[in-house]
Amino acid sequence: MTKKVILIAFVVSLGGFLFGFDAGIISGVMSYAGPEFDLNDIQIGWVVSSPSFAAMIAMLIAGRLSDIIGRKKILIFVAFLYAVSAVLSAIASSYEMLYIARMIGGFGFGAALVLAPTYIAEISSAKNRGKLVSLQQLNIVLGFFAAFLSNYYLNKVNTAGSEFFTDENVWRWMLGIEFIPAIFYFIFMFFVPRSPRWLYTKNMVAEAKYVLNKIYGSEIASEEIRTIENVAKSTDNSKVSLLSLLKPSLRFILLVGLVIGVLQQITGINAVYFYATSIFKQTGIGTDASFSSGVLLSFITVLFTFVAIFLIDRMGRRPLLLIGVAGISISLLLCAYGFNQATYKLTANDISTIEVSGMSSEQLAFAIDKEYTNDLDFKNDMKQSLGTQLYAKNEGAILEAATSINATLILIGILGFIACFAFSLGPVMWVLLSELYPIKYRGLAIGVIGFVNSFTSWVVQQIFPWELSNLGNALSFLIFGLIALVGFAVLLKILPETKGKSLEEIEAEYVK
């Protein structure tokens, strides 16, 4: 594995960094933008999930389009969309402008998430493909980490009484910072070569050989060229359509891809990432601690992504995925148990110490010494007395005073979930998708599965605020945990192993 290949793979996967940054930043943004625009649960869900909705469309189109005009051209356009989205989000003057701006970014990261692993797999050798494709997930989690650090810092300077940062503008800075990495991504992409395997499909053999020799050297390049040309001789050149994915020869690998694509999102990963600050507030640790816990969450993600990169070409895809999904189920069920044991009670002293602007202590007098055994009843009574906007703005302080819960247990459950996801479903899904499909179908297949993956993500993000408000914390996490348990049973039966095999060998084995 040469330094050039690593550098190219890292640059191409910077789109993942921007996706992670956007996903992480919104969890802090909504603590301010939600109350400012007086958004209800459905509107909050839409602002958060609208990029995923746009990504669905982009994923469906980008894969096939990249088969026609190339991966590189689309990724350059993707970087441009990220930059435009960052600027428009930061200056948004209304709820509508905010979600439209975020949808522009969604078109970008939808395309990037399917094209980056596709491109990286096409420049990789069998020995190191897992590591290189995993750089996409590493960049995603580095983006999360950078976003949570940025949120923590901006929230800190805002609450410290800064004259420059206020509740009305701090979230705009959170969103606008994304413009900086987007511009770097845009510039760097011009220095990346075109995919050699894609060039072969377009009969640009001389350029393909030049690229392989440049990034690998003549010896390894010769081996890769020989493998590609042997498969190219027997390749069916008939036209590819959406219905062609349903051919009997492709059904098994399509089923595997769809199961993993749905499972990655339906277990609630983006609910936890996108609403991390809100979830930590539910434990009663307070707003400041919620922001700092988000930094810890993203650090754990980065740490265990490195574990995945180290193990994926040693241990294999199947063991990592099965161990990770089992751990995800256990962690989510632990969260459900912890939230189920929580109680909520405000004393007269608690009420006198809550610093809430615009609220009088009389508004909470009805709740003095009244014990609630679930979060739903408590929050509904608070909203009825204070109004949804005032409660949303001060939820952290109110829950901090009222909640009696084993916050450590919840934290262990959340971090366990994140850790298990980071070394399994996060990186392994994209590695498997980049490996399983013949190059002729790869762009279309990954696009379709990416569409399903993004649709699932959108649904989870859209309904999660509603779940917390109507089902409560405990039942919401119980549902996710049980889904993960079912997913483990399905994967145990159908999941193949692709470790150490060339793309051409995988095609020969699984495409009959």
C-alpha positions in Angstrom: 0.0 0.0 0.0 1.7 3.2 -1.2 1.6 6.6 0.3 0.0 7.9 -2.9 -2.9 5.4 -2.6 -3.5 6.4 1.0 -3.5 10.1 0.2 -5.8 9.7 -2.8 -8.3 7.6 -0.7 -8.1 10.1 2.2 -8.8 13.1 -0.1 -11.7 11.3 -1.9 -13.3 10.4 1.4 -13.2 14.0 2.7 -16.8 14.1 1.6 -17.4 11.8 4.5 -15.8 14.3 6.9 -18.2 16.9 5.7 -21.2 14.6 6.1 -20.0 13.8 9.7 -19.5 17.5 10.4 -22.9 18.4 9.2 -24.5 15.5 11.2 -22.7 16.3 14.4 -23.2 20.1 14.2 -27.0 19.9 13.9 -27.3 18.3 17.3 -26.1 21.6 18.9 -27.7 23.9 16.3 -31.2 22.7 17.2 -30.8 23.6 20.8 -30.8 27.2 19.6 -32.5 27.3 16.2 -35.5 25.2 17.4 -36.6 27.7 20.0 -35.7 30.7 17.9 -38.0 29.6 15.1 -40.5 28.0 17.6 -40.4 24.7 15.8 -42.6 21.8 16.7 -41.5 18.1 16.8 -42.3 17.5 13.1 -40.5 20.7 12.0 -37.4 19.9 14.1 -37.4 16.4 12.6 -37.6 17.8 9.1 -34.7 20.3 9.6 -32.5 17.6 10.9 -33.6 14.9 8.4 -34.0 17.0 5.2 -30.4 16.4 4.1 -31.1 12.6 4.3 -34.2 13.1 2.2 -32.2 14.9 -0.5 -29.5 12.3 -0.2 -31.9 9.5 -1.1 -32.4 11.1 -4.5 -28.7 11.9 -5.0 -27.7 8.3 -4.2 -30.2 6.9 -6.7 -28.9 9.1 -9.4 -25.2 9.6 -8.6 -24.1 5.9 -8.9 -25.5 5.5 -12.3 -24.4 8.9 -13.5 -20.9 8.2 -12.3 -20.9 5.1 -14.4 -21.5 7.3 -17.4 -19.3 10.5 -16.7 -17.0 9.2 -14.0 -16.6 9.4 -10.2 -14.2 12.3 -10.1 -16.4 14.9 -11.9 -19.4 14.3 -9.6 -17.3 14.4 -6.5 -16.0 17.9 -7.5 -19.6 19.1 -7.9 -20.4 17.5 -4.5 -17.7 19.7 -2.8 -19.3 22.8 -4.4 -22.7 21.8 -3.0 -21.3 21.5 0.5 -19.9 25.0 0.4 -23.1 26.5 -0.9 -25.1 24.7 1.7 -22.9 26.0 4.6 -23.3 29.6 3.5 -27.0 29.5 3.0 -27.6 27.6 6.2 -25.7 30.2 8.2 -27.7 33.1 6.9 -31.1 31.3 7.0 -33.8 33.8 7.9 -36.7 31.3 8.2 -37.5 27.6 8.9 -38.0 27.1 5.2 -34.7 28.6 4.1 -32.9 26.6 6.7 -34.2 23.2 5.6 -33.8 24.0 1.8 -30.1 25.0 2.5 -29.5 21.8 4.3 -31.1 19.8 1.5 -28.6 21.3 -0.9 -25.9 19.8 1.3 -27.9 16.6 1.4 -27.6 16.2 -2.4 -23.8 16.5 -1.9 -23.3 14.0 0.9 -25.7 11.5 -0.7 -23.5 11.4 -3.8 -20.3 11.4 -1.8 -21.3 8.5 0.5 -21.8 6.1 -2.5 -19.1 7.4 -4.8 -16.2 7.6 -2.4 -16.2 3.9 -1.4 -16.8 3.0 -5.0 -13.8 5.0 -6.2 -11.5 3.8 -3.4 -12.4 0.2 -4.0 -11.5 0.6 -7.7 -8.0 1.9 -7.0 -7.3 -0.6 -4.2 -5.7 -4.0 -4.2 -7.4 -6.9 -2.5 -4.9 -7.0 0.4 -5.6 -3.4 1.6 -9.1 -2.6 0.2 -10.8 -3.0 3.6 -8.5 -0.5 5.2 -8.7 2.0 2.4 -12.5 2.0 2.1 -12.7 2.3 5.9 -11.0 5.7 5.5 -14.5 7.0 4.4 -15.9 6.0 7.9 -12.8 7.4 9.6 -13.4 10.8 7.9 -17.1 10.6 8.8 -16.2 10.2 12.5 -13.5 12.8 12.4 -16.2 15.1 11.1 -18.4 14.2 14.0 -15.5 14.9 16.4 -14.7 18.2 14.9 -18.4 19.2 14.9 -18.9 18.3 18.6 -15.7 20.2 19.5 -16.9 23.2 17.6 -20.3 23.0 19.2 -18.8 22.6 22.7 -16.5 25.6 22.2 -19.2 27.9 20.7 -21.7 26.9 23.3 -19.1 27.6 26.0 -18.2 31.1 24.8 -21.9 31.9 24.4 -22.9 30.9 27.9 -19.9 32.7 29.3 -21.6 36.0 28.5 -19.9 36.9 25.3 -21.1 40.1 23.7 -20.4 38.8 20.3 -22.1 35.4 20.5 -25.7 35.2 21.5 -28.5 32.6 21.4 -29.7 34.2 18.2 -26.4 34.0 16.2 -24.2 31.2 17.8 -26.0 28.5 15.8 -25.3 30.4 12.6 -21.5 30.2 13.3 -21.9 26.5 14.0 -23.3 25.9 10.5 -21.1 28.4 8.7 -17.8 26.9 9.8 -18.5 23.9 7.4 -17.6 26.2 4.5 -13.9 26.0 5.3 -13.4 22.2 4.9 -15.8 22.2 1.9 -13.5 24.6 0.0 -10.4 22.5 0.8 -12.3 19.4 -0.5 -13.2 21.2 -3.7 -9.6 22.2 -4.4 -8.0 18.9 -3.5 -10.4 16.9 -5.7 -8.8 18.4 -8.9 -5.5 16.6 -8.1 -7.1 13.2 -7.8 -6.8 10.8 -10.9 -9.8 9.2 -12.5 -10.7 5.6 -11.4 -8.6 3.1 -13.4 -11.3 0.4 -13.4 -13.9 3.0 -14.6 -11.4 4.0 -17.4 -11.2 0.4 -18.5 -15.0 0.3 -18.9 -14.7 3.3 -21.2 -11.9 1.7 -23.2 -9.4 4.4 -22.0 -6.8 1.7 -21.4 -3.7 3.8 -21.8 -4.9 6.3 -19.1 -5.9 3.4 -16.8 -2.5 1.8 -17.0 -0.8 5.2 -16.5 -2.9 5.8 -13.3 -2.1 2.3 -11.9 1.6 2.6 -12.6 1.7 6.1 -11.1 0.0 5.1 -7.8 1.4 1.6 -7.4 4.6 1.2 -9.4 5.1 -1.1 -12.3 5.1 -4.5 -10.4 1.8 -4.2 -8.6 0.2 -2.3 -11.4 1.0 -5.2 -13.8 -0.8 -7.6 -11.5 -3.9 -5.3 -11.2 -3.9 -4.8 -15.0 -3.8 -8.5 -15.7 -6.7 -9.2 -13.3 -8.8 -6.4 -14.8 -8.2 -7.5 -18.4 -9.0 -11.2 -17.6 -12.4 -10.2 -16.3 -12.9 -7.6 -19.0 -12.7 -10.4 -21.7 -15.7 -12.2 -20.2 -17.7 -9.2 -19.2 -21.3 -8.9 -20.5 -21.6 -5.5 -22.2 -25.4 -5.5 -22.4 -27.2 -2.4 -21.2 -27.7 -1.9 -17.5 -31.1 -1.0 -16.1 -32.8 -0.9 -12.7 -34.6 -4.1 -13.4 -31.3 -5.8 -14.3 -30.4 -5.8 -10.5 -33.2 -8.4 -10.1 -31.5 -10.9 -12.3 -31.2 -14.3 -10.5 -27.4 -14.1 -10.6 -27.5 -10.8 -8.5 -30.3 -11.6 -6.1 -28.2 -12.9 -3.2 -25.7 -10.0 -3.1 -28.6 -7.5 -3.6 -30.4 -9.1 -0.6 -27.2 -8.9 1.5 -26.7 -5.3 0.6 -30.3 -4.3 1.3 -30.3 -6.0 4.7 -27.1 -4.3 5.8 -28.2 -0.9 4.3 -31.4 -0.9 6.3 -29.9 -2.3 9.5 -27.2 0.4 9.6 -29.8 3.1 10.0 -32.9 1.5 11.5 -31.0 0.7 14.7 -31.0 4.5 15.3 -27.4 5.6 14.8 -28.3 8.9 13.2 -30.9 9.5 15.9 -28.2 9.3 18.4 -25.7 11.4 16.4 -28.1 14.1 15.2 -29.9 14.4 18.5 -26.9 13.6 20.8 -27.2 16.9 22.8 -31.0 16.4 23.3 -30.5 12.8 24.4 -27.9 13.7 27.0 -30.2 16.4 28.3 -32.8 13.7 29.0 -30.4 12.2 31.6 -30.6 15.5 33.5 -26.9 16.3 33.3 -27.6 19.8 32.1 -26.9 21.7 28.8 -23.2 22.3 29.3 -22.5 18.7 30.2 -24.6 17.5 27.3 -22.4 19.4 24.9 -19.2 18.0 26.5 -20.7 14.5 26.4 -21.1 14.9 22.7 -17.3 15.4 22.5 -16.7 12.2 24.4 -19.2 10.4 22.1 -17.3 11.5 19.0 -13.9 10.7 20.5 -15.1 7.1 21.2 -16.3 6.9 17.6 -12.9 7.9 16.2 -11.1 5.5 18.5 -13.1 2.5 17.5 -13.0 3.4 13.9 -9.3 2.9 14.1 -10.0 -0.5 15.6 -12.1 -1.3 12.5 -9.3 -0.2 10.2 -6.8 -2.3 12.1 -9.0 -5.5 12.2 -11.0 -5.5 9.0 -8.4 -7.0 6.7 -7.2 -9.3 9.6 -10.3 -10.6 11.3 -12.6 -10.2 8.3 -15.9 -8.4 7.5 -18.3 -11.1 8.9 -16.9 -11.5 12.5 -16.7 -7.7 12.9 -20.2 -7.1 11.7 -21.7 -9.9 13.9 -19.9 -8.9 17.0 -20.8 -5.3 16.5 -24.5 -5.8 15.9 -24.7 -8.0 19.0 -23.0 -5.3 21.0 -25.4 -2.6 19.5 -28.4 -4.6 20.7 -27.1 -5.1 24.2 -26.1 -1.4 24.5 -29.5 -0.1 23.3 -31.4 -2.4 25.7 -29.2 -1.1 28.5 -30.2 2.4 27.6 -33.9 1.4 27.6 -33.5 -0.1 31.1 -31.7 2.9 32.5 -34.4 5.4 31.2 -37.2 3.1 32.5 -35.8 3.4 36.0 -35.8 7.2 36.0 -38.0 9.4 38.1 -38.7 13.1 37.9 -39.4 15.4 40.9 -39.1 19.1 41.6 -38.8 20.5 45.1 -39.4 24.1 46.1 -35.6 24.5 46.4 -35.1 23.0 42.9 -37.5 25.5 41.4 -35.9 28.5 43.1 -32.5 27.5 41.7 -33.6 27.0 38.1 -32.5 30.1 36.1 -35.0 30.4 33.3 -35.5 33.7 31.7 -39.2 34.6 31.1 -40.5 32.1 33.7 -41.9 32.7 37.1 -41.6 30.2 39.9 -45.5 30.2 40.2 -45.6 28.5 36.8 -44.0 25.4 38.3 -45.6 25.5 41.7 -48.1 22.8 40.6 -45.2 20.3 40.3 -43.6 20.9 43.8 -42.9 17.5 45.4 -44.9 15.7 42.7 -43.0 12.5 41.6 -43.3 11.3 38.0 -42.3 7.8 37.1 -41.9 8.5 33.4 -40.5 11.3 31.3 -43.7 11.6 29.2 -46.0 12.8 31.9 -43.4 15.1 33.4 -42.5 16.8 30.1 -46.1 17.1 29.0 -47.0 18.9 32.2 -44.0 21.2 31.9 -45.0 22.1 28.3 -48.6 22.7 29.3 -47.5 25.1 32.0 -44.6 26.9 30.3 -45.5 26.6 26.6 -43.5 24.5 24.2 -41.0 27.2 23.2 -40.0 28.3 26.7 -39.7 24.6 27.8 -37.6 23.7 24.7 -35.2 26.6 25.4 -34.7 25.6 29.0 -35.2 21.8 28.9 -31.7 21.1 30.0 -31.9 23.2 33.2 -35.3 21.8 34.1 -34.4 18.2 33.6 -31.1 18.7 35.4 -33.1 19.8 38.5 -35.8 17.2 38.3 -34.3 14.0 37.0 -33.2 11.1 39.2 -31.5 8.6 37.0 -28.4 6.4 36.7 -26.8 8.7 34.1 -23.6 6.6 34.1 -25.6 3.6 33.0 -27.1 5.6 30.1 -23.7 7.0 29.1 -22.3 3.5 29.1 -25.1 2.3 26.9 -24.8 5.2 24.4 -21.0 4.9 24.2 -21.2 1.1 23.9 -23.7 1.6 21.0 -21.4 4.1 19.3 -18.3 2.0 19.8 -19.9 -1.2 18.4 -21.3 0.7 15.5 -17.9 2.4 14.8 -16.1 -1.0 14.3 -18.9 -2.8 12.5 -22.0 -1.4 10.7 -20.3 2.0 10.1 -17.3 1.0 8.0 -18.1 -2.6 7.2 -21.2 -1.8 5.3 -19.4 0.5 2.8 -16.6 -1.9 2.4 -19.0 -4.8 1.6 -21.0 -2.6 -0.8 -17.9 -1.6 -2.7 -16.8 -5.2 -3.0 -19.9 -7.3 -3.7 -21.1 -5.9 -7.0 -19.5 -6.4 -10.5 -18.1 -3.1 -11.9 -20.8 -3.1 -14.5 -23.6 -2.9 -11.9 -21.6 -1.3 -9.0 -22.6 2.3 -9.4 -26.3 1.4 -9.9 -26.4 -1.2 -7.1 -24.7 1.0 -4.5 -26.9 3.9 -5.6 -30.1 1.8 -5.0 -28.9 0.5 -1.7 -27.7 3.9 -0.7 -31.2 5.2 -1.5 -32.8 2.7 0.8 -30.2 3.4 3.5 -30.8 7.1 3.3 -34.6 6.7 3.2 -34.3 4.6 6.4 -32.1 7.3 8.0 -34.6 10.0 7.0 -37.5 8.1 8.5 -35.6 7.5 11.8 -34.5 11.2 12.1 -37.9 12.5 11.2 -39.8 10.5 13.8 -37.3 10.5 16.6 -38.4 13.8 18.2 -42.0 12.5 17.9 -40.9 9.2 19.5 -39.3 11.0 22.5 -42.4 13.1 22.9 -45.0 10.4 22.5 -43.4 7.1 23.3 -40.8 8.3 25.8 -37.1 7.6 26.2 -37.3 4.0 27.4 -39.6 2.6 24.7 -37.8 4.4 21.9 -34.5 2.7 22.9 -36.2 -0.6 23.5 -37.5 -0.6 19.9 -34.1 0.1 18.5 -32.5 -2.6 20.6 -35.0 -5.3 19.5 -34.5 -4.3 15.9 -30.8 -4.8 16.3 -31.4 -8.2 17.8 -33.5 -9.3 14.8 -30.8 -7.9 12.5 -28.1 -10.0 14.2 -30.2 -13.2 13.6 -30.6 -12.4 9.9 -27.0 -11.6 9.3 -25.9 -14.7 11.1 -27.7 -16.7 8.4 -26.9 -14.8 5.2 -23.7 -12.7 5.6 -20.8 -13.7 3.4 -17.0 -13.2 3.9 -15.0 -11.2 1.3 -11.7 -10.7 3.1 -8.5 -11.2 1.0 -10.4 -11.6 -2.3 -10.0 -9.4 -5.4 -13.1 -7.7 -6.8 -12.9 -10.1 -9.7 -12.7 -13.2 -7.4 -15.7 -12.0 -5.4 -17.7 -11.6 -8.6 -16.8 -15.1 -9.8 -17.9 -16.6 -6.4 -21.1 -14.7 -5.7 -22.4 -13.8 -9.2 -23.5 -17.0 -10.9 
